[in-house]
Amino acid sequence: MLAAICAGALAAALAAGPGAARDVVLRADARFAPPTAFVPSDAVTYDQDLVPAGSSIEVVQRTTYGGATVVTLRVSGLPSGRAYGAHVHQKACGADPAAAGGHYQHTPGTGPEYVTPRNEVWLDFTTGKEGSGVGVATHAWTFRPGEAASVVIHDEPGSKGARVGCFTVPFAWTDAS
């Protein structure tokens, strides 16, 4: 079934031909593991009390040809009733939480006026009784090629907080020119 879905999507993309307008849909998921895990994961936990090994993450990006982007984050297996911050970051995850770099910004800048949900992709969420949570961000713009590479989970919502988990995501973009 999955092979048929992938084959159908590939056939539709090829049939559209070069230069044809295309929407982008990306879905990536993983289970968190510590950076020292024998079997590495694209999802890294830096604090197993807040992001337990084996908990899961899914990120879906939908970008229209015109440039509107919706990013949806889903997590499960985290402590219940807890608020987290989550943002798209510039670089891939690594053993060091700082490896993911700073927040992706539509208009790059260092002042506080640049650190906003309108200029960045904020996916803050609160887990329910079962330890699951969802964060959604919608923007009228798309990512620049190669400048968005991960989602970092922080220990508190908003623009600050310690990095407690990271998921490397192959974000996509469209060429709307």
Protein Blocks (a to p, Z undefined) as FASTA:
>chain_A
ZZmmmmmmmmmmmmnoghiacddddddddddddfkbfbacfbdcfblklmcghiacdddd
dddfkopacdddddehiaehiacdddddfbdcdfblklnopaddfbgcfbfklmcfklmc
cfbdcddfkopacdddddfbdcdehiacbdcddfbecjedcdfbdcddddddddfZZ
